[in-house]
Amino acid sequence: MRVSLNNIKFKYPKEEVLFKDFNLSIQKNQITCLLGPNGSGKSTLLKLILGAVTEAKGNILFDDKTLNNTSKKSRLIGYVPQSYSLDGEMFVDDIITFMASLHGLKKNNITERKNKIVQSLELTTYINQQIKKLSGGQKQLINVALGLTHNPEILLLDEPFVGLDLTVKLNLISFLKSLKKTIICVTHDIDFAERSADEIVLLKKGQILEQSKPFTLIKKHPYITAEIDFKEGVEFNKMTFNERIYVSFQNRRATLFCKNTSLLSQEIERFKKEHNEFIISSRISQNNLTSTLMGLHKVSLSNTKRERKVKKKKKQ
Amino acid sequence: MNLILPGYYICKRTWKKLYYRPIHFIFSFVQPVFWLTIFGFLFEDKFDFSEGNYMTYLLPGVCAMTVLQTSAQSGILFIKDFQSNFFGRYNFTPIPKTTLLFFKIFADYSRVVLQVFVLFGIGYLMGVKSISIDSMGFLKLILSTFMFTYFYASLSSFIAIKTKVSELMATFIHLFNLPIIFTSTALVPNKNLPVWIEQIAKYNPLSHLSNILRESIVNTDFDNGNTTFSFLLLGILTLISFFCLTHYFKTINYD
């Protein structure tokens, strides 16, 4: 099912406008990842689609139709919230049955659906356990399972991989891919977005910076990163870099972003000669989604700083 | 959408939670036994009855007090659901909010009925021999406890959903329950109450529940007043209380 958001206007009470004439179209039966820094509106976007945020203006269309009926909408959409939102006293079996019954499934269908979810997500071992006795990762799987109980057409996932170990995460990813449903996923897991998303929507302060396939996004912004680790006593404020290279410092590590590989290599060589006594190691990474996103983020930060400076100058 | 199956699972969840914390359930029987024992001894010879004795008068009153106490705790589950964020999940299911609330309170009501019948047995063992219940009396008991439970549990749930704080819920229980008990005819006959309390008792829903229960389960005439008026009053309070709760529940955004 295709989801379209048209001319959305929304603000939280006592806060700045988050979405202003916001438009987004999400293709059916695809995995769409919403990426962006904290506060960019990713989770709010899910809540808008879900109908949990009612103060918004504009249209949200499902296959070009508006759905004002909450009951129909909740049958259509499965939501996996960021927090576990589980009743710790209940047993896994009970909570899945409970939620399936609230979604209006008949008794036979509840059993059938429950068995399918339990098998697919490998929950068989803890089906008869009390939720409060499960680990964080296991609770997260139950959280995902509850979003799937009614076999929804659209699945909204808010950070579904938090707390999952690698094997469980890979199993969940392959399960999600096999569903062939419209999946909209808010995540900070860039690796998942690069490998599994059909489309990436990059958000910043309620605006779409980019919307494209991961591969296209990487090709469009071919940022390469280099990292340099320093010894103690290094003074970053005395270091200078080529203007075409964006740099961020954290602890004793400098991360450099640039679209030009040779320029970056030259700069590192120059840097090594000048500050060799402080450098422990340096490495250049390949162009991937992480480097692209970090580069875009850094550029966007620099632009904001520049804009602020210009504004200040104008005021003066 | 068939509402019976989800209704059953809503009730089952409430019952199971009670089963996981049996101390609450056990205590709900211990407390009435204390009341029967202590008030039974305290007021044994204080009142004159043309028929029967004080224990026979007290037993339906204690049953009514138990209905009050259990109904008052109805909102606690909602607060726990808020604390675990589980409450938000109701928002994303197609089940009508009225159905959800109806069955949640129905689970409490089923517990109330069980408590009342167990108390009859305890009362009988403690010497109340004039317990007698016919089909009409049974119907009156079922209906009056149903109304009172829905009235007071709705009020409790409203406060729980509105405040979301367990301390405020406890304050509600302690602040309201005792005054309601002591300004009713649950413990003391109408004619023995001070005049100003007698006026309050006339409109106190607990008095009306106690009077209906007295008429329903003991074959002793205690001047139970006009039970039609009692049912009418309880019915109106139930409708208002449940309507306010469902209306509020539908309007809040509880993501």
Chai-1 contact restraints between the chains, C-beta under 6 A:
chainA,res_idxA,chainB,res_idxB,connection_type,confidence,min_distance_angstrom,max_distance_angstrom,comment,restraint_id
A,A52,B,D255,contact,1.0,0.0,6.0,A-B,restraint_1
A,S71,B,P94,contact,1.0,0.0,6.0,A-B,restraint_2
A,S74,B,F92,contact,1.0,0.0,6.0,A-B,restraint_3
A,S74,B,T93,contact,1.0,0.0,6.0,A-B,restraint_4
A,S74,B,P94,contact,1.0,0.0,6.0,A-B,restraint_5
A,R75,B,P94,contact,1.0,0.0,6.0,A-B,restraint_6
A,Y79,B,F92,contact,1.0,0.0,6.0,A-B,restraint_7
A,S83,B,N85,contact,1.0,0.0,6.0,A-B,restraint_8
A,S85,B,N85,contact,1.0,0.0,6.0,A-B,restraint_9
A,S85,B,F86,contact,1.0,0.0,6.0,A-B,restraint_10
A,S85,B,G88,contact,1.0,0.0,6.0,A-B,restraint_11
A,S85,B,R89,contact,1.0,0.0,6.0,A-B,restraint_12
A,D87,B,S84,contact,1.0,0.0,6.0,A-B,restraint_13
A,D87,B,F86,contact,1.0,0.0,6.0,A-B,restraint_14
A,E89,B,K17,contact,1.0,0.0,6.0,A-B,restraint_15
A,E89,B,Y20,contact,1.0,0.0,6.0,A-B,restraint_16
A,F98,B,Y9,contact,1.0,0.0,6.0,A-B,restraint_17
A,F98,B,R13,contact,1.0,0.0,6.0,A-B,restraint_18
A,S101,B,L5,contact,1.0,0.0,6.0,A-B,restraint_19
A,S101,B,P6,contact,1.0,0.0,6.0,A-B,restraint_20
A,S101,B,Y9,contact,1.0,0.0,6.0,A-B,restraint_21
A,L102,B,P6,contact,1.0,0.0,6.0,A-B,restraint_22
A,L102,B,T93,contact,1.0,0.0,6.0,A-B,restraint_23
A,L102,B,I95,contact,1.0,0.0,6.0,A-B,restraint_24
A,H103,B,T93,contact,1.0,0.0,6.0,A-B,restraint_25
A,G104,B,M1,contact,1.0,0.0,6.0,A-B,restraint_26
A,G104,B,P94,contact,1.0,0.0,6.0,A-B,restraint_27
